Amino acid sequence: MTEQLPDGGEPQQPGALVDRGTLRLASVVGGLVLAVLLGFGLGRLNPPPAAGGYASTPAGADHTHAPGTGEHDHGGTADGGDPTGVGGLAVSSGGWTLTPLAAALAAGRAGEFRFQIRDAEGWPVTRFAVVHDKPMHMIVVRRDLTGYQHLHPTMAPDGTWSVPLTLPQPGVWRAYADFTLVTDDGGQSARTLGTDLAVPGEYAPRPLPAAARAATVDGFAVSWSGEPGIGVTRPLRFEVRAADGTAAPLERYLGAYGHLVALREGDLGYLHVHPEAGPPTAGVSFQVTVPGPGRYRLYLDFQVAGVVRTAEFTLAVS
């Protein structure tokens, strides 16, 4: 005889007894898991906003992320590739890409260069650390290493950078975007990406000046000392003297008493260098790693009486 349950149902076989409350609980939990999964999928399609008014977004999206303001750290490489610190050889590195948006430039005519830094999914990035007082440093130089400019683009909320740019001579120019990203986990990733800018007209390249340890700019005598070595980091010390021979009263420019950019002849590899801390009582020193033999062009930016000047040198390493 089969025993009837109070509700008229059949008894369960041994080992198969299931409480109705348990079934209801499992149903609720399953619904919550499904909702979470659906929410995650929608979040991937349209990430939620964050404070700050800036975003790492695809074109046309309106969600936001806060901009970064952390300290600068190269982590041993310039752009995630060459451990000697050579950057700017590629338009893309480590999943990040320099994407020009407008660069119709004519020789000697004021123009504007617009670009974005995009991630591996093609979304413009807006989270950058402030390094040397700026979130973006742009170096522009013609491929014969003349016409050096150190610029600071400004960024719109959609991640589009723009900078006024005048290129005085025809030819192919190299533009380097030097920046430090703030990653999703709050870390930082320093990058230098490069792209070419073509200026129509007859290109007459100039030969690189001979190697020298001294230069003169606007009446200031600038010299450097040190023994750079291949594959090792060594200090180069620069001194700036006024016309009367006294040490020039260097002022802080972008948070330091001097900025040095080094470019390699041929491939125009960009060398990252770091100024040493402290007042320039005995000159301004930079830690420099030379990746290999060849000739390099050095550009020293320094400020006196509110005016920034650039001294240029050729360095030959064998």
C-alpha positions in Angstrom: 0.0 0.0 0.0 1.3 3.4 -0.9 1.3 6.0 1.8 -0.5 9.2 0.9 1.0 12.6 1.9 -1.1 15.3 3.4 -1.2 17.2 0.2 -2.1 14.2 -1.9 1.4 13.7 -3.3 3.5 10.6 -3.5 6.3 10.0 -1.0 9.9 10.4 -2.3 12.1 7.4 -2.7 15.0 7.1 -0.1 17.9 9.4 -1.1 15.7 11.7 -3.2 13.9 13.7 -0.4 13.9 17.4 -1.3 12.5 20.1 0.9 10.3 22.7 -0.9 12.0 25.5 1.0 15.3 24.3 -0.4 13.9 24.4 -3.9 12.7 28.0 -3.4 16.1 29.0 -2.0 17.9 27.4 -5.0 15.5 29.3 -7.3 16.3 32.6 -5.7 20.0 32.0 -5.7 19.9 31.0 -9.3 18.0 34.1 -10.2 20.6 36.3 -8.4 23.5 34.6 -10.2 21.8 35.1 -13.6 21.2 38.8 -12.7 24.8 39.3 -11.8 26.0 37.6 -15.0 23.6 39.7 -17.1 24.8 42.9 -15.3 28.4 42.0 -15.9 27.8 41.5 -19.6 26.0 44.8 -19.9 28.8 46.5 -17.9 31.3 45.3 -20.5 29.2 46.8 -23.2 28.7 50.1 -21.3 31.1 50.5 -18.3 29.6 52.5 -15.4 30.6 56.1 -14.6 33.2 57.1 -12.1 34.1 60.4 -10.5 36.3 62.9 -12.2 34.6 63.7 -15.5 37.0 61.8 -17.7 36.6 58.4 -19.4 38.4 55.5 -21.0 35.7 55.1 -23.6 34.9 54.3 -27.2 33.9 57.2 -29.4 30.5 58.4 -28.5 30.2 56.8 -25.1 29.6 58.9 -22.1 30.9 57.0 -19.0 33.8 58.3 -17.0 36.9 57.6 -15.0 39.0 59.8 -12.8 42.3 61.0 -14.2 45.5 59.8 -12.5 47.9 62.0 -10.6 50.4 59.5 -9.4 54.2 59.6 -9.3 56.2 58.6 -12.4 57.8 55.1 -12.6 59.2 53.6 -15.7 59.5 50.1 -14.2 62.8 49.5 -16.0 61.6 50.0 -19.6 60.6 52.9 -21.7 57.6 51.5 -23.4 57.3 47.9 -22.2 59.8 46.6 -24.7 63.6 47.4 -24.7 64.9 47.1 -21.2 67.7 49.7 -22.0 65.0 52.4 -22.1 64.7 53.0 -25.9 61.1 54.1 -26.8 59.2 55.8 -29.6 60.2 53.2 -32.3 56.6 52.1 -32.7 53.1 53.6 -32.9 51.8 50.7 -30.7 53.3 48.9 -27.7 51.9 46.6 -25.0 48.3 47.0 -26.3 48.4 50.9 -26.3 48.4 52.8 -29.6 49.0 56.4 -30.6 46.3 57.3 -33.1 46.6 60.5 -35.0 43.3 62.2 -35.8 44.4 65.4 -37.7 47.8 66.3 -39.0 47.4 68.3 -42.2 50.5 70.4 -41.8 52.2 72.8 -44.2 55.8 74.1 -43.8 56.0 77.3 -41.8 52.2 77.5 -41.2 50.5 77.3 -37.8 48.5 74.1 -37.5 47.2 71.7 -34.9 48.0 68.1 -34.2 45.2 66.0 -32.7 45.5 62.4 -31.5 44.3 59.8 -29.0 46.0 57.0 -27.0 43.8 53.9 -27.4 43.8 50.6 -25.6 43.8 47.1 -27.1 40.0 47.3 -27.7 40.3 50.7 -29.5 38.9 52.8 -26.7 40.5 56.2 -26.0 42.3 56.3 -22.7 41.9 59.3 -20.3 43.6 58.2 -17.1 47.2 59.6 -17.1 49.6 60.3 -14.2 51.0 63.8 -13.9 54.7 63.5 -14.5 57.0 66.6 -14.4 53.8 68.7 -13.9 52.1 67.5 -17.1 50.1 64.4 -18.1 51.6 64.4 -21.6 54.9 65.5 -23.0 55.3 65.6 -26.8 58.7 65.8 -28.5 58.7 66.7 -32.2 61.8 66.6 -34.4 62.6 66.3 -38.1 64.2 63.0 -39.1 67.6 64.7 -39.6 67.3 65.6 -35.9 66.7 69.3 -36.5 63.8 71.5 -35.4 63.4 70.1 -31.9 60.2 71.1 -30.0 59.1 70.1 -26.5 55.3 70.5 -26.3 52.5 69.8 -23.9 49.1 68.8 -25.5 45.8 69.3 -23.6 43.2 66.6 -23.4 39.4 66.8 -24.0 37.1 64.8 -21.8 36.7 62.2 -24.6 40.4 61.5 -24.6 41.4 63.6 -27.6 44.7 65.4 -27.2 45.5 68.6 -29.2 48.5 70.8 -29.5 49.3 73.8 -31.7 52.1 72.9 -34.0 54.2 74.7 -36.6 56.8 72.8 -38.5 59.1 75.2 -40.2 60.6 73.0 -43.0 59.4 70.3 -45.4 60.2 66.7 -44.6 59.2 63.8 -42.4 59.0 64.7 -38.7 58.8 62.4 -35.8 56.3 63.0 -33.0 56.8 61.2 -29.7 54.1 61.0 -27.1 55.7 60.5 -23.7 53.2 59.6 -20.9 52.4 57.4 -18.0 49.1 55.5 -17.9 47.1 54.8 -14.8 46.0 51.2 -15.1 42.7 49.7 -13.8 44.4 48.3 -10.7 45.8 51.8 -9.8 49.3 51.0 -11.1 51.3 52.9 -13.6 52.7 52.1 -17.0 55.2 54.5 -18.7 55.1 54.6 -22.5 56.7 56.5 -25.4 55.0 56.0 -28.7 56.0 57.6 -32.0 54.4 58.5 -35.3 55.6 60.3 -38.4 54.2 63.6 -39.7 54.8 64.4 -43.3 55.2 68.1 -44.4 55.0 68.5 -48.2 57.9 70.2 -50.1 61.5 69.6 -51.0 63.3 67.9 -48.2 67.0 69.0 -47.8 68.3 67.0 -44.8 71.1 68.6 -42.8 74.2 66.6 -41.7 74.4 66.0 -38.0 77.0 68.3 -36.3 80.2 66.8 -35.0 80.4 65.4 -31.5 81.0 68.2 -29.0 80.8 68.8 -25.2 80.0 72.5 -25.4 77.4 74.6 -27.0 76.2 78.2 -26.8 72.6 79.4 -26.8 71.4 83.0 -26.3 74.7 83.9 -24.7 74.7 81.0 -22.2 77.6 78.6 -22.4 76.5 75.0 -21.8 78.8 72.1 -21.3 78.6 68.5 -20.2 80.9 66.0 -18.6 80.8 62.3 -17.9 81.6 59.0 -19.6 78.5 57.3 -21.1 78.8 53.5 -21.4 77.0 51.0 -23.6 74.4 49.0 -21.6 75.2 50.7 -18.3 73.6 53.7 -16.6 76.0 56.6 -15.9 75.5 60.2 -14.9 76.0 63.1 -17.4 76.4 66.4 -15.7 75.5 69.7 -17.5 76.7 73.2 -16.4 75.1 76.4 -17.7 77.1 79.7 -17.3 76.2 83.2 -18.1 78.1 85.5 -20.4 80.3 86.7 -17.5 81.3 83.1 -16.7 79.3 82.8 -13.5 76.9 79.9 -12.9 73.5 80.7 -14.4 70.7 80.9 -11.8 68.7 77.9 -13.1 65.0 77.8 -12.3 62.7 74.9 -11.9 61.0 74.0 -15.2 58.3 71.4 -15.1 59.4 70.4 -11.6 63.1 70.0 -12.4 66.2 72.2 -13.0 66.6 70.7 -16.4 65.1 68.2 -18.9 67.2 66.1 -21.2 66.0 64.2 -24.3 68.3 61.9 -26.3 67.5 60.6 -29.8 69.5 58.0 -31.7 70.6 58.8 -35.2 69.1 56.4 -37.8 66.0 54.9 -36.2 65.4 57.9 -33.9 65.1 55.7 -30.8 64.0 57.8 -27.8 66.2 57.4 -24.7 64.5 58.0 -21.3 66.7 59.9 -18.9 66.0 61.0 -15.4 67.3 64.2 -13.6 68.9 63.7 -10.2 67.2 65.5 -7.3 68.5 68.5 -5.5 69.5 72.1 -6.3 71.9 72.6 -9.3 74.8 73.8 -7.2 77.3 71.8 -9.2 75.3 71.5 -12.4 72.4 69.3 -13.4 73.0 65.6 -13.7 71.0 62.9 -15.5 71.2 59.2 -15.4 71.7 58.0 -19.0 71.8 54.5 -20.4 73.3 54.2 -23.9 71.8 51.1 -25.7 74.5 50.7 -28.3 77.2 52.3 -30.4 76.3 55.2 -32.7 75.6 58.9 -32.6 73.0 60.5 -30.4 71.5 64.0 -30.3 71.1 65.5 -26.9 68.6 68.3 -26.2 68.9 70.0 -22.8 65.9 72.3 -21.8 66.7 74.8 -19.0 65.1 77.9 -17.7 66.6 81.2 -16.6 64.6 84.3 -15.8 61.4 82.7 -16.9 62.7 81.8 -20.4 63.2 78.2 -21.5 66.1 77.5 -23.8 67.4 74.4 -25.5 71.1 73.5 -25.8 71.9 70.7 -28.4 74.9 68.4 -28.6 76.0 65.4 -30.6 77.2 62.4 -28.6 79.3 59.7 -30.3 79.6 56.3 -28.6 81.7 53.5 -29.9 
